[in-house]
Structures are given as C-alpha cells and as structure tokens.
Amino acid sequence: MRQFVLERAGDAVEALRQSQAQPPADAHVRASTQYIAGGTNLLDLMKLDVMRPSRVIDISSLTQELGRVELLEDGIWLGSHVRMSQAADNAWIRSDYPVIADSLWQAASPQLRNMATLAGNVLQRTRCNYFRDTSWGACNKREPGSGCAAMDGSNRRLAVLGVSDHCIANYPGDLANALLALDVEVSVLAVDGTSRTLAFEALHRAPGDTPHIETSLVPGDLITGFKVPAGPWTRRSRYVKVRDRASYDFALASAAVALDMDGDRVVTARIALGGLATKPWRSREAERAIEGRLLDEASAGEAAEAALAGAVTHAENGFKIELGRRTLIRALMETKVMEVRP
C-alpha cells in the first residue's frame, strides 16, 4: 500500500470541504482524494495498488447523520451509511421490500455486512482478475487506453450484457440490482453544497470507450441516501442468486424481480439482472415480454429469452446465457407464488 494522508470529517459539510482541497481527477473512481466509511472495497484495492489515493477522508462519523432507516408516507428512506446487516435485519424491509433483504443476506460474509455501508456497497468495483492484478498491463478500466486482457484471457465470470470493445468486466454487487428493480432514487450532495436527486439507473455507466468512468458522480460527490418508493410490487419481490459457492461468492447470474399481479396475470413487472452485465442491468425487454400476460413457465421463458437476446459472449462465458435465462425463470416463478400480506 502506498503512503497516504488520512483525515477525518465530523459531518457532511466538513467532508465536502476536505474533498475540495485537491483538484479533481478525470473520474470519481480515479480521484486522488477518496472517501472511506466501511472500507471493505477501497482498502482491498489500495493494498493491491489498484487505487492510489494520496488523501483518504474518513466519513465513518457520518453514521449518526446518514445512518438511519426511515419509514415515509410514500416509501422508505435508506441513509447512505446504513450498514448492510442493519438493513437486512430491518422489519420494514423484510416485510415490504423482501428483494432488498434477499440481496443483502446473500451478499458477502456476516463480518463484511456488519462493516459495509449501503452507499459503499453499490459503488463497489469489479472483481475482474485483470483489473485487480496490476501485473497485467492491459486493463482499460485501470489504465485507460492500455487494452483489455480479458477479451482473450480468463473471462468465465465476466459480462455478456453491456460490454464494449474496451471492457467486459462485470459489475459484482447484489443490492444495486434490487434497488434498480424498485425504481429507487439516489440523493447526492455535491462539492458546492447543492443537492441533487437522480434515478438509480443513472448512477452507473456502461463501459463504452471510457470504462474507467464507472458512475455519474464527480470527485467529491457524497451519496446521502436512497428513497425506495412504495408500491404493490415491492412486497411481491424476490432476489435469486446463482454462484459457484453458496457460502460466500459473487454471482455468476442473479435476478431481482418485483411483480404487481392480478391473480396469475402480471400487471407490471420490474426486472434487473446481476452477474451478467457491466453495470446493474434493468431488462425492460423482459418486462414488456411478460406484462399483461399469465405468468407460467412458457411466458417466463419468453421473458428470459428477451432479457438475454443482446448478449455477447467470449471464449469461456457462453454458458452464462443459458444460466441467466434459467435464473430469471426461477426468480419469476418463485416471485409469483410468494405469500404477500394485504
């Protein structure tokens, strides 16, 4: 790990002021100043020499300010500093937003869930071996313009959706897919003190020709929380995750599904896919394929075909197309038969 200066912020205003002390880099994830709360991702990458901030601002004290789960008239508020385990154990979330609880319980280990914050979790970076191992020179996400060694290398776990000629690294998280499926809004405090709200879908960027720019945040931006709207689909929601090891592993394929149903007929569907894409992936093609129809194995299969229709594979990850289809079918059918209280 390289030498860095550690500073501590007492509140959000102080954190923003400290983040302005150095000029911004070309992207939030490459900025020379980084925030740290739980540290479960940043510290790993600093030890691997992948991320090299010269200043780290400890914002763990913001837990009192930004660490609350609040019930709203039209949904629920999740503070950015809420711990993963805290949200997974919350009675409101387990009852009315089970897809969120599912995604959190299946993510990481108990120790990591006790440390990691919700904001830090959704901003986690890829586990692509070529990104995390600096002995490989060709990684456009780590060193723009250097190439992508994964294209012709070990790519079994990597993305088949949203890929480009510059990067096929997959987004590894679980919670982000649940938040995406529920049309969550993200609240952000900017370095100039102004606040803005954006759709969760707009938070992450596909790689295109700039894979090192992973989010729409700019250096110094601070996520303050997530507003999850209420709706008939939130209670009938499910997260299914398929991985090599059930004990603790990242998804090979996952599906977050939220359904509003009239009997066996789908009124509206919200579907997001994980493990398969370069960012949290909303599949509106799958949603359109199933809305207004009776939900059975046949219609679920058509939705799954639509979801993976644009997939692009490489030498080792072609199996992910069929795995992704089966995962979505399973998620749809399990969501259909959920017991939902009035």
C-alpha positions in Angstrom: 0.0 0.0 0.0 1.3 3.5 -0.9 1.6 6.3 1.6 -1.5 8.5 2.0 -2.8 11.2 4.3 -5.9 10.2 6.5 -8.3 13.0 7.5 -11.5 12.7 9.5 -14.7 14.6 8.7 -17.1 15.3 11.6 -20.1 15.9 9.3 -21.1 16.0 5.7 -20.2 19.7 5.2 -16.7 19.1 6.6 -16.3 16.1 4.3 -17.2 18.2 1.2 -14.8 21.0 2.3 -12.0 18.5 2.7 -12.7 16.9 -0.6 -12.1 20.2 -2.4 -8.6 20.5 -1.1 -7.2 18.9 -4.2 -8.2 19.3 -7.9 -10.4 16.5 -9.2 -9.1 13.7 -11.4 -10.8 12.6 -14.6 -13.3 10.4 -12.8 -14.6 9.8 -9.4 -13.1 6.3 -9.1 -9.6 7.7 -10.1 -9.7 10.8 -7.9 -6.6 11.4 -5.7 -9.0 12.0 -2.7 -11.3 9.2 -1.7 -14.0 8.9 1.0 -13.8 5.8 3.3 -16.6 4.6 5.5 -16.6 0.8 6.0 -13.6 0.4 3.8 -14.4 -3.1 2.7 -13.6 -2.4 -1.0 -11.3 0.6 -1.0 -8.8 -0.8 1.4 -8.5 -4.1 -0.6 -7.9 -2.1 -3.8 -5.3 0.1 -2.1 -3.5 -2.9 -0.9 -3.5 -4.3 -4.4 -2.1 -1.0 -5.7 -5.2 -0.7 -8.0 -6.4 2.5 -6.3 -3.8 5.0 -5.2 -5.4 8.0 -3.4 -3.0 10.4 -1.8 -5.7 11.5 0.6 -8.4 9.4 2.3 -11.2 11.2 4.2 -12.8 9.1 6.9 -16.5 9.7 6.9 -17.5 6.9 9.3 -18.7 9.6 11.8 -21.5 10.5 9.4 -23.3 7.3 10.5 -25.2 9.4 13.1 -26.2 11.8 10.4 -26.8 9.4 7.5 -27.2 6.0 9.1 -31.0 5.8 9.6 -33.8 3.8 8.0 -36.9 5.9 8.0 -40.5 5.0 7.0 -42.0 7.6 4.7 -45.6 8.1 3.6 -44.7 7.0 0.1 -41.9 4.6 0.7 -38.8 4.1 2.8 -35.6 6.1 3.2 -32.2 4.3 3.5 -29.4 6.5 4.7 -26.1 6.0 2.8 -24.3 5.0 6.0 -26.8 2.3 7.0 -24.8 -0.9 7.3 -25.8 -3.9 5.1 -26.6 -6.0 8.1 -28.7 -3.3 9.7 -30.9 -3.0 6.5 -31.1 -6.8 6.1 -32.4 -7.1 9.7 -34.9 -4.2 9.4 -38.5 -5.4 9.9 -40.0 -2.9 7.4 -37.5 -4.0 4.7 -38.1 -7.7 5.4 -41.9 -7.3 5.2 -42.4 -4.7 2.5 -39.2 -4.9 0.4 -38.0 -8.5 0.6 -36.0 -8.2 -2.6 -33.7 -5.8 -0.7 -33.4 -8.1 2.3 -32.8 -11.1 0.0 -30.0 -9.3 -1.9 -28.3 -8.2 1.3 -28.4 -11.6 3.1 -26.9 -13.3 0.0 -24.0 -10.7 -0.2 -20.6 -11.0 1.4 -19.9 -12.6 4.8 -21.5 -11.5 8.2 -18.4 -9.7 9.1 -18.4 -7.7 5.9 -22.1 -7.0 6.1 -21.5 -5.6 9.6 -18.9 -3.1 8.2 -20.0 -2.2 4.7 -22.4 0.8 4.1 -25.2 0.8 1.5 -23.5 3.6 -0.5 -20.2 1.9 -0.4 -21.7 -1.4 -1.5 -23.5 0.0 -4.6 -20.2 1.7 -5.6 -18.0 -1.4 -5.3 -15.8 -2.1 -8.2 -15.4 -5.2 -10.4 -13.6 -8.4 -9.3 -12.2 -8.9 -12.8 -8.8 -10.5 -12.3 -7.1 -8.3 -14.9 -8.3 -5.2 -13.1 -7.2 -6.4 -9.6 -3.8 -7.7 -10.7 -1.5 -4.9 -11.6 1.0 -7.2 -13.2 -1.4 -7.2 -16.1 -0.7 -4.0 -18.1 -3.8 -4.3 -20.4 -6.8 -3.0 -18.4 -8.7 -0.1 -19.8 -10.6 0.3 -16.5 -7.4 0.7 -14.5 -5.2 2.2 -17.2 -7.2 3.9 -20.0 -6.0 3.0 -23.4 -4.0 0.0 -22.4 -6.4 -2.6 -23.8 -8.4 -5.4 -22.3 -6.6 -8.6 -21.5 -9.8 -10.3 -20.5 -11.0 -10.4 -24.1 -8.7 -13.3 -25.0 -7.9 -14.4 -21.4 -9.8 -15.9 -18.5 -13.3 -14.5 -18.8 -15.6 -17.2 -17.4 -17.1 -14.9 -14.7 -17.3 -11.7 -16.9 -20.1 -9.8 -18.5 -22.2 -10.8 -21.5 -24.5 -7.7 -21.4 -23.5 -4.1 -21.9 -20.0 -5.0 -23.0 -17.9 -3.0 -25.4 -14.7 -3.4 -27.4 -12.9 -1.8 -24.5 -14.1 -3.8 -21.5 -16.1 -6.9 -20.5 -15.6 -6.6 -16.7 -18.9 -7.4 -14.8 -20.4 -5.5 -12.0 -20.3 -7.8 -8.9 -22.9 -6.4 -6.5 -26.3 -7.7 -5.4 -28.0 -4.8 -3.6 -27.7 -2.5 -6.6 -29.9 -4.8 -8.7 -32.6 -4.8 -6.1 -32.6 -1.0 -5.9 -32.6 -0.8 -9.7 -35.7 -3.1 -10.0 -37.6 -0.9 -7.5 -37.0 2.4 -9.3 -35.0 3.8 -6.4 -33.8 7.5 -6.3 -30.4 8.4 -5.2 -29.7 11.6 -3.2 -26.3 13.2 -3.8 -24.6 16.1 -2.0 -22.2 17.9 -4.4 -19.0 19.6 -3.5 -20.5 23.1 -3.9 -23.1 22.2 -1.2 -26.0 21.7 -3.6 -28.0 18.5 -3.6 -29.5 16.6 -6.5 -31.6 13.5 -7.0 -31.1 11.0 -9.8 -32.7 7.7 -10.8 -30.6 4.8 -9.6 -30.5 3.6 -13.2 -28.5 6.8 -14.0 -25.8 6.2 -11.3 -23.7 3.5 -13.1 -22.4 3.8 -16.6 -21.7 1.2 -19.2 -18.1 1.0 -20.3 -18.4 2.2 -23.8 -15.0 3.7 -24.7 -14.3 5.1 -21.2 -14.6 2.0 -18.9 -12.6 3.9 -16.2 -15.6 6.2 -15.7 -17.9 3.9 -13.8 -20.5 6.3 -12.4 -22.2 9.6 -13.0 -20.7 11.0 -9.8 -17.9 13.6 -9.9 -15.0 13.8 -7.4 -16.2 15.0 -4.0 -19.8 14.0 -4.5 -21.3 12.3 -1.5 -24.3 9.9 -1.6 -26.6 10.8 1.3 -29.3 8.1 0.8 -31.8 6.2 -1.2 -35.5 6.7 -1.5 -37.3 3.5 -2.2 -40.9 4.1 -3.4 -43.9 2.1 -2.1 -46.0 0.1 -4.5 -47.9 -3.2 -4.8 -44.9 -4.7 -6.5 -42.5 -4.2 -3.6 -44.0 -6.8 -1.3 -44.1 -9.4 -4.1 -40.4 -9.2 -4.9 -37.5 -11.7 -4.8 -33.8 -11.9 -5.4 -32.3 -15.2 -6.8 -28.6 -15.6 -6.9 -26.6 -18.4 -8.6 -22.9 -18.7 -7.7 -20.1 -21.3 -7.5 -20.2 -21.4 -3.7 -23.4 -20.9 -1.8 -21.4 -19.9 1.4 -19.9 -16.7 0.1 -19.3 -15.8 -3.6 -20.2 -13.3 -6.2 -23.0 -14.0 -8.6 -22.5 -15.9 -11.9 -26.1 -14.8 -12.6 -28.8 -13.2 -10.5 -32.2 -11.7 -10.9 -34.2 -9.2 -8.9 -37.9 -9.4 -9.7 -40.8 -7.3 -8.4 -44.3 -8.0 -9.7 -47.8 -6.4 -9.4 -50.2 -9.2 -10.2 -53.9 -9.7 -10.6 -54.4 -13.3 -9.9 -51.9 -15.1 -12.2 -51.7 -12.2 -14.6 -48.8 -9.7 -14.5 -50.0 -6.1 -14.3 -46.5 -4.6 -14.1 -43.0 -6.2 -13.8 -39.7 -4.9 -12.7 -36.7 -7.0 -13.6 -32.9 -6.4 -13.0 -30.1 -8.8 -13.8 -26.8 -9.2 -11.9 -23.5 -11.1 -12.5 -24.2 -10.9 -16.3 -23.6 -7.3 -17.1 -21.1 -4.5 -16.9 -23.4 -2.5 -14.6 -26.6 -3.1 -12.7 -28.8 -4.2 -15.6 -32.5 -3.3 -16.0 -34.2 -5.5 -18.6 -37.2 -3.7 -19.9 -37.3 -6.1 -22.8 -38.1 -8.9 -20.3 -40.7 -6.7 -18.6 -42.5 -5.9 -21.8 -42.5 -9.6 -22.7 -44.4 -10.6 -19.6 -46.7 -7.6 -18.7 -50.4 -8.2 -19.3 -49.9 -12.0 -19.6 -50.5 -15.0 -17.5 -47.3 -15.9 -15.7 -46.3 -19.5 -16.4 -43.2 -21.4 -17.5 -43.8 -20.5 -21.1 -44.2 -16.8 -20.6 -41.4 -16.7 -18.1 -39.2 -18.4 -20.7 -40.1 -15.8 -23.3 -39.2 -13.0 -20.9 -35.8 -14.8 -20.2 -35.2 -15.0 -24.0 -35.8 -11.3 -24.4 -33.6 -10.5 -21.4 -30.5 -12.2 -22.9 -31.2 -11.5 -26.6 -28.4 -9.0 -26.9 -25.8 -11.0 -25.0 -22.2 -11.0 -26.4 -20.0 -13.9 -25.3 -16.3 -14.7 -25.3 -14.4 -17.9 -25.1 -15.3 -19.1 -21.6 -18.5 -17.3 -20.6 -21.0 -18.6 -23.2 -22.7 -20.7 -20.6 -23.9 -17.5 -18.9 -26.7 -17.0 -21.4 -28.5 -20.2 -20.6 -27.7 -19.8 -16.9 -29.1 -16.2 -17.0 -32.3 -17.4 -18.6 -32.8 -20.2 -16.1 -32.1 -17.8 -13.2 -34.7 -15.3 -14.4 -37.3 -18.0 -15.0 -36.7 -19.3 -11.5 -37.0 -15.8 -10.0 -40.2 -15.1 -11.8 -41.9 -18.3 -10.8 -40.8 -18.0 -7.2 -42.0 -14.5 -7.0 -45.4 -15.5 -8.4 -46.1 -17.9 -5.6 -44.9 -15.7 -2.8 -47.3 -15.2 0.1 -48.0 -11.5 0.2 -49.9 -9.8 3.1 -52.6 -7.3 2.1 
